């Protein structure tokens, strides 16, 4: 239709041209994102002179011409409504603001209403604003976005609604047209098409936050009421997604763990689960079961786990999940050092809300020394987390000793010689 209009009239169609039997401009803006995108999709290039191509003299000529033709000083809204005149943009570019342009054109003092501002923003009462909004919704058949509402020539700007009601959504609610109410009347097919449109706009599968912030998608609760879950919505829309473990119950998390186990061909270690990328179930296991070993026990895999990944017990019954950890813990016990394992960072660092833990907290020479064994150095993500731990301790003046696998090639007496000295410098 846009192409037919262009061929028939030999001018670019504007929003003002969109009258029956043409579709409403709102429909085209919704489909293509903007009026310019709709013209571009129809293969119609801009014919209008570029805003920056106007000279000052040309702009003054247009202002004076408008005054002679219509018998009134033009406002910015008058120019926007008239397709044969430039918009207010080049006036602001050349003169700084529209008022200065009127002054240079000799028109500013010719305004009939000296108290009326040059933007034609006449004061509306709240009742008028609500009536216009209600009438507009009735005629276009849907809640208009801010862009569409401002493009209509017969409506006040959305700024008026922001001023009096705090925003368009508040005004919608007052007249009984809340976004949720409108979306609930949509068919399932329309709701799914909205998700597909949003996906194309983002270039990816939209998240729950994307959907909530979208101008034309229903709220999350509407989709959950209709379809049960967002994952089912994604399936119906043929969109790929990564399942978020926070939305899963215990049985589903356990099933994902068994899927990972089958993929590995054996019981995965805690570190392998931690860096598993497909479903990231490690955090869910930690929050639901406290630690990986509790999870293993709960699902009845404790014996098999100990078979594949030895759980080392010291003579005092301290459980260790690696031989390196066992060596250090056993040495500390044999040398009768006072220590704790798995001390939480948030119990040591101020304003720390993470679930990180120190490997050991050792008391020596009247000091508390914290030790971390970074056993998986060389993995980019692991190294980054290690660096963050070290930096956090340095900023908070925490005595941290960082150990790496190569350190354990030396005798432990040598590695832990610092326990016999006062630590003067934090790692």
C-alpha positions in Angstrom: 0.0 0.0 0.0 2.9 2.4 0.8 4.4 1.6 -2.6 1.1 2.1 -4.4 0.6 5.5 -2.7 4.2 6.5 -3.7 3.7 5.5 -7.3 0.3 7.3 -7.5 1.2 10.6 -5.8 5.0 10.6 -6.4 5.6 11.8 -2.9 6.6 10.0 0.3 3.6 8.9 2.3 3.5 10.4 5.8 1.5 9.5 8.9 -1.0 12.2 8.0 -1.7 10.3 4.7 -2.7 7.2 6.5 -6.5 7.3 6.1 -8.9 4.7 4.9 -8.5 2.4 3.1 -4.8 2.6 4.2 -3.9 0.8 7.4 -3.5 2.9 10.5 0.0 4.3 11.2 0.0 2.5 14.5 -0.2 -0.8 12.8 2.8 0.0 10.6 4.9 1.4 13.4 4.1 -1.7 15.5 5.1 -4.1 12.7 8.3 -2.3 11.6 9.4 -0.4 14.8 9.1 3.1 13.3 7.6 5.0 10.4 11.1 5.3 8.8 11.6 1.5 9.0 8.2 1.0 7.3 9.2 3.3 4.4 12.6 1.6 4.1 10.9 -1.9 4.0 8.7 -0.6 1.2 11.8 0.5 -0.7 11.0 4.2 -0.4 13.9 6.5 0.2 13.5 9.8 1.9 12.7 12.6 -0.6 12.4 15.3 2.0 15.3 17.7 2.1 17.7 16.7 4.8 17.1 18.8 7.9 20.8 19.8 8.0 20.6 21.1 4.4 18.5 24.1 5.2 20.2 27.5 5.4 19.2 30.1 7.9 17.6 32.3 5.2 15.6 29.3 4.0 14.3 28.6 7.5 13.4 32.3 8.0 11.6 32.2 4.7 9.5 29.2 5.8 8.5 30.9 9.0 7.4 34.0 7.2 5.7 32.0 4.5 3.7 30.1 7.2 2.6 33.4 8.8 1.5 34.9 5.5 -0.4 31.7 4.5 -2.1 30.9 7.7 -2.3 34.3 9.4 -0.6 33.1 12.6 2.9 32.7 14.0 3.7 29.0 13.7 4.5 26.8 16.7 6.7 23.7 16.7 3.6 21.5 16.6 2.2 23.4 13.6 5.4 22.6 11.7 5.3 18.9 12.7 1.7 18.6 11.4 2.5 20.2 8.1 4.4 17.9 5.7 5.4 20.8 3.5 7.4 22.6 6.1 10.6 21.6 7.9 10.3 20.2 11.4 11.6 22.2 14.4 15.0 20.3 14.4 16.8 22.5 11.8 15.6 25.6 13.6 17.2 24.4 16.8 20.3 23.4 15.0 20.8 26.8 13.3 19.4 29.2 15.9 19.9 27.3 19.2 16.2 27.2 19.9 12.9 27.9 18.1 12.3 31.2 20.0 15.5 32.6 18.5 14.4 31.6 15.0 11.1 33.5 15.5 12.9 36.6 16.7 15.2 36.6 13.7 12.2 36.1 11.4 10.6 39.1 13.1 7.6 37.0 14.2 8.1 36.6 17.9 6.3 39.8 18.9 3.5 39.1 16.5 2.1 36.3 18.5 -1.6 36.9 19.3 -1.3 35.4 22.7 1.9 36.7 24.3 1.4 34.5 27.3 1.0 31.3 25.2 4.3 29.5 24.7 5.8 28.9 21.3 5.4 25.1 21.4 1.6 25.3 21.4 1.4 23.3 24.6 -1.9 24.7 25.8 -2.9 23.6 29.3 -5.2 20.6 29.3 -7.3 19.6 32.3 -7.0 16.1 33.6 -10.5 15.3 32.4 -9.6 16.4 28.9 -6.4 14.4 28.8 -8.2 11.2 29.9 -11.1 11.8 27.4 -8.6 12.2 24.5 -6.7 9.1 25.6 -9.9 7.0 25.9 -11.1 8.3 22.5 -7.7 7.5 20.9 -7.7 3.9 22.3 -11.2 3.3 21.0 -10.3 4.4 17.5 -7.0 2.7 17.0 -8.2 -0.4 18.9 -5.1 -0.9 21.1 -3.0 0.9 23.7 -0.6 3.2 21.9 3.1 3.3 22.7 4.6 6.7 23.5 6.1 6.8 20.0 2.7 6.2 18.3 0.8 8.6 20.6 3.3 11.4 19.9 3.1 10.8 16.2 -0.7 11.5 16.1 -1.5 15.0 15.2 -4.7 15.3 17.2 -3.3 14.4 20.6 -1.3 16.2 23.3 2.2 15.0 23.9 2.9 12.2 26.3 4.7 14.8 28.5 1.3 16.1 29.6 0.4 12.7 30.9 3.7 12.3 32.6 3.2 15.7 34.3 -0.4 15.1 35.5 -0.4 11.3 36.0 3.2 10.3 36.4 3.2 8.3 33.1 1.0 6.9 30.4 0.5 3.6 32.2 -1.0 5.4 35.2 -3.4 7.2 32.8 -4.4 3.9 31.2 -5.2 2.4 34.6 -7.4 5.4 35.5 -9.6 4.9 32.5 -9.7 1.1 33.0 -7.3 0.1 30.3 -4.4 -1.3 32.3 -1.8 -3.1 30.1 -2.5 -6.4 31.9 -6.2 -6.1 31.1 -5.5 -5.5 27.4 -3.0 -8.3 27.1 -5.3 -10.8 28.9 -7.8 -10.3 26.1 -5.2 -11.4 23.5 -5.4 -14.9 22.0 -2.6 -17.4 22.7 -1.5 -17.0 19.1 -1.2 -13.2 19.6 0.8 -13.7 22.8 3.2 -16.1 21.1 3.6 -13.8 18.1 4.6 -11.0 20.5 7.4 -13.2 21.9 8.6 -14.0 18.4 8.6 -10.3 17.5 10.5 -9.4 20.6 13.0 -12.2 19.8 13.6 -10.7 16.3 14.0 -7.3 17.8 16.6 -8.4 20.3 18.3 -10.9 18.0 18.1 -13.6 20.7 15.6 -15.4 23.0 14.1 -12.8 25.3 14.6 -13.3 29.1 11.8 -12.8 31.6 13.1 -9.3 32.3 13.0 -8.5 28.5 9.4 -9.6 28.4 8.4 -7.5 31.4 10.1 -4.4 30.0 8.6 -4.9 26.5 6.1 -2.4 25.3 3.9 -4.9 23.6 4.3 -8.2 25.4 2.0 -9.3 28.2 3.5 -9.6 31.8 5.1 -12.8 32.9 2.1 -13.9 34.9 -0.1 -13.8 31.8 2.2 -16.3 30.1 2.5 -18.5 33.1 -1.3 -18.5 33.5 -1.8 -19.5 29.8 1.1 -21.8 29.2 2.4 -22.9 32.6 6.0 -21.9 32.1 8.2 -19.7 29.9 10.1 -22.8 28.7 6.9 -24.1 27.1 6.4 -20.7 25.5 9.9 -20.9 24.1 9.2 -24.4 22.8 6.0 -23.2 21.0 7.9 -20.3 19.5 10.8 -22.6 18.4 13.2 -20.5 20.4 16.4 -22.0 22.0 16.9 -21.4 25.7 19.1 -22.4 28.7 17.0 -23.7 31.5 17.4 -21.7 34.7 17.9 -23.9 37.7 16.2 -21.6 40.1 12.9 -22.4 38.4 13.4 -26.2 38.8 12.3 -28.4 41.7 14.6 -30.9 43.4 13.6 -33.8 41.2 14.4 -31.8 38.0 17.8 -30.8 39.4 18.6 -34.4 40.3 17.6 -35.5 36.8 20.0 -32.9 35.3 22.8 -34.2 37.5 22.1 -37.8 36.3 22.1 -36.5 32.7 25.5 -34.9 33.3 26.7 -38.1 35.0 25.7 -40.2 31.9 27.4 -37.7 29.7 30.6 -38.0 31.6 30.3 -41.8 31.9 31.0 -41.6 35.7 30.1 -39.5 38.7 31.3 -36.0 38.1 33.5 -34.3 40.7 32.4 -31.1 42.5 34.7 -29.0 40.3 33.3 -30.6 37.1 29.8 -29.8 38.2 30.9 -26.3 39.2 32.1 -25.5 35.7 29.4 -27.4 33.8 28.1 -24.9 31.3 24.8 -26.3 30.0 22.5 -26.0 33.0 24.8 -24.6 35.8 23.3 -26.8 38.5 26.1 -26.2 41.0 24.6 -23.1 42.5 21.2 -24.8 42.8 22.8 -27.8 44.6 24.7 -25.5 46.9 21.6 -23.5 47.9 19.3 -26.6 48.2 21.7 -29.1 49.9 24.4 -26.9 51.5 27.3 -28.6 49.7 28.0 -31.2 47.0 28.6 -34.0 49.5 25.2 -33.6 51.1 23.6 -33.8 47.7 25.5 -37.0 46.9 24.4 -38.5 50.2 20.8 -37.5 49.7 20.5 -39.2 46.3 22.2 -42.4 47.5 25.4 -42.0 45.5 27.8 -41.6 48.5 29.5 -45.0 48.1 29.9 -44.6 44.4 31.2 -41.1 44.8 33.8 -42.2 47.4 34.8 -45.0 45.0 35.5 -42.6 42.1 36.6 -39.6 44.2 38.2 -40.6 47.4 36.9 -38.8 50.5 40.0 -38.7 52.7 39.5 -38.8 56.5 42.2 -37.7 58.8 42.8 -39.6 62.1 40.7 -36.9 63.8 37.8 -37.5 61.3 38.2 -34.3 59.2 36.7 -35.0 55.8 38.9 -33.9 52.8 37.9 -34.1 49.1 41.4 -34.1 47.6 44.7 -35.6 48.5 46.4 -32.2 48.6 43.7 -31.0 51.0 44.2 -34.1 53.1 48.0 -33.7 53.2 47.7 -30.1 54.5 44.9 -30.8 57.0 46.8 -33.9 58.3 50.0 -31.9 58.7 48.1 -29.1 60.6 46.6 -31.7 63.0 49.8 -33.5 63.6 51.6 -30.2 64.4 48.7 -29.3 66.7 47.8 -26.0 65.0 44.4 -24.5 65.8 42.5 -24.2 62.6 39.0 -24.3 61.0 38.0 -25.5 57.6 35.6 -23.8 55.2 35.2 -20.5 57.0 32.8 -18.2 55.2 34.2 -15.0 53.6 31.1 -13.1 54.8 32.1 -13.9 58.4 35.4 -12.3 57.9 35.0 -9.5 55.3 32.7 -6.5 55.9 29.8 -6.2 53.5 30.5 -9.5 51.8 27.3 -11.3 50.8 28.9 -14.1 48.8 29.0 -17.8 49.7 32.8 -18.1 49.2 34.8 -20.0 51.8 38.4 -20.1 52.9 40.1 -23.5 52.8 41.7 -23.0 56.2 41.7 -20.5 59.0 44.8 -21.0 61.1 45.7 -19.4 64.4 49.4 -18.8 64.9 51.6 -16.3 66.8 48.5 -14.5 68.0 47.3 -14.0 64.4 44.5 -15.4 62.3 45.8 -16.5 58.9 43.6 -17.6 56.1 44.9 -20.1 53.5 43.5 -20.8 50.0 44.7 -23.7 47.9 44.0 -22.7 44.3 44.3 -26.1 42.8 42.8 -25.5 39.3 44.9 -22.5 38.2 45.1 -22.3 34.4 41.4 -22.3 33.9 40.4 -18.7 32.9 37.2 -18.5 34.9 38.8 -20.1 37.9 41.9 -17.8 37.8 39.6 -14.7 37.6 37.7 -15.8 40.7 41.1 -16.5 42.5 42.3 -13.0 41.7 39.1 -11.5 43.0 39.5 -13.4 46.3 43.1 -12.2 46.6 42.1 -8.6 45.8 39.2 -8.6 48.3 41.5 -9.8 51.0 44.1 -7.2 50.2 41.6 -4.4 50.3 40.3 -5.6 53.7 43.7 -6.2 55.2 43.1 -9.9 55.6 46.1 -12.1 56.1 45.7 -14.5 53.1 48.3 -17.1 52.0 47.6 -18.3 48.4 49.0 -21.7 47.6 49.2 -23.4 44.2 49.9 -27.0 43.2 53.6 -26.3 42.6 54.0 -25.1 46.2 53.1 -28.6 47.4 56.1 -30.1 45.7 58.1 -28.7 48.6 58.0 -30.1 52.1 55.0 -28.8 54.0 57.3 -27.6 56.8 58.9 -25.2 54.3 55.5 -24.3 52.7 54.1 -23.4 56.1 57.2 -21.7 57.5 55.2 -18.5 57.7 53.3 -20.0 60.7 56.5 -19.5 62.7 56.8 -15.8 61.7 54.8 -12.7 62.1 53.0 -11.9 58.8 53.8 -8.3 58.0 52.4 -8.1 54.5 49.1 -9.2 53.2 49.1 -11.3 50.0 
